[in-house]
Amino acid sequence: MKYPFSVELTKKSRLPEVDFSNLVFGHSISDHMFVADYLDGEWTSCRIVPYGPMLMSPAIMALHYGQAIFEGMKANKHEITGEPLLFRPEMHVDRINRSAIRMAMPPIPGEIFLNALHCLLDIDREWIPQSEGSALYLRPHMFATDASLGVKASDTYRFVIMTSPVGPYYPKPIRLLVSEKYVRAFPGGVGFAKAAGNYGATLAPAQQAKNEGFDQILWLDGMEFKYLQECGTMNIMCVIGDTVVTPNLTETILAGITRDSILHLIRDIGLKVEERPISIDEVLEAQHSGELKEMFGTGTAAVVSHVSEFSYKGKIMTLPPLEGRTVGPMIKKVLENYKKGLSDDKFNWLIPINKMSLSTAK
Ligand SMILES: Cc1ncc(COP(=O)(O)O)c(C=O)c1O
């Protein structure tokens, strides 16, 4: 193995302290984490250690100049065999490395990323919850660790994976506020990257939206405030007539792995799909004519989050009730079942932890 691992197990598991019937997203962190350091131009010191605080200088560059990126993914247990399952992990390797390159950070080798997940899930398999809508959320992230105040790309980095048992993200349908003032991403910027600053920049607008009674912002493009981009931290899909329509991927949209998976599944079922620019005017017209049947966000955390209403220019638009919807609820179930090994893995998306050999991981 090119990158050997060391493993230090916790002396006392915190598992008995967790109330699995009442999981708050991201509050409980599992017993172990993976850590690797980038020094002198290479990734080194790959280790699994008990989860806990790290000693860091307040001068580390991640804190000042924002070289910090992350991924969000989930592991489930096979519904029948109980074996831990990873879902399309290589897509997350590719995405974190697209983020890394854009942020002048070193790519993380797939071998390190995938072996780390394999080991962590093997060790902390009891932390994977099995109740409806729950999963083990995995948070790989990388940040600049040079302790120096000059503005430049850091020479050193740390890559960490921690994991957290989670329940359903948005149990209720969400209300969206179409932002006519703030933008999430701009052409030439970093919208396609999962860079920490992208999220920091959306927090104040999201708080304002919450204060006005909305759950998330429906982001429009920054050039014309005309085309749908994403909603909150999810990709957006509309069902207009008998077609699922979603914005085509551009440099201002994060390429969601849930989005990609849902598009594959929807096409496989035989429904019509269009990936193309969608203007807010088109959505309004479809709403007025009754052709707008559904709207939902897609993302790892929520899987599918149904939209009940959206507000544009001070007017509330109400979508048809959840009970009458067919695509969103159906595709959510299809994807959740797929992730739990309940359907044929026809796209080869599942990586069972027991079968993934450490030495052959990409
Ligand atoms: C901005 C943004 N868009 C979309 C998504 C959905 O991506 P995925 O389906 O890979 O979770 C996420 C979540 O990762 C996100 O943060």
The ligand as a Tripos MOL2 file, in Angstrom:
@<TRIPOS>MOLECULE
LIG
   16    16     1     0     0
SMALL
NO_CHARGES

@<TRIPOS>ATOM
      1 C1        -24.5800   24.1190   -2.7710 C.3       1 LIG1
      2 C2        -24.9980   22.6840   -2.8700 C.ar      1 LIG1
      3 N1        -25.7240   22.3010   -3.9290 N.ar      1 LIG1
      4 C3        -26.1130   21.0250   -4.0830 C.ar      1 LIG1
      5 C4        -25.8000   20.0710   -3.1550 C.ar      1 LIG1
      6 C5        -26.2440   18.6610   -3.3650 C.3       1 LIG1
      7 O1        -25.1180   17.8500   -3.6360 O.3       1 LIG1
      8 P1        -25.1330   16.3070   -3.2680 P.3       1 LIG1
      9 O2        -26.3080   15.7210   -3.9210 O.co2     1 LIG1
     10 O3        -23.8480   15.7750   -3.8060 O.co2     1 LIG1
     11 O4        -25.2000   16.2280   -1.7870 O.co2     1 LIG1
     12 C6        -25.0650   20.4350   -2.0120 C.ar      1 LIG1
     13 C7        -24.7260   19.4460   -0.9990 C.2       1 LIG1
     14 O5        -23.6740   18.8850   -1.0380 O.2       1 LIG1
     15 C8        -24.6470   21.7680   -1.8780 C.ar      1 LIG1
     16 O6        -23.9320   22.1440   -0.8160 O.3       1 LIG1
@<TRIPOS>BOND
     1     1     2 1
     2     2     3 ar
     3     2    15 ar
     4     3     4 ar
     5     4     5 ar
     6     5     6 1
     7     5    12 ar
     8     6     7 1
     9     7     8 1
    10     8     9 2
    11     8    10 1
    12     8    11 1
    13    12    13 1
    14    12    15 ar
    15    13    14 2
    16    15    16 1
@<TRIPOS>SUBSTRUCTURE
     1 LIG1         1 GROUP 0 **** ****
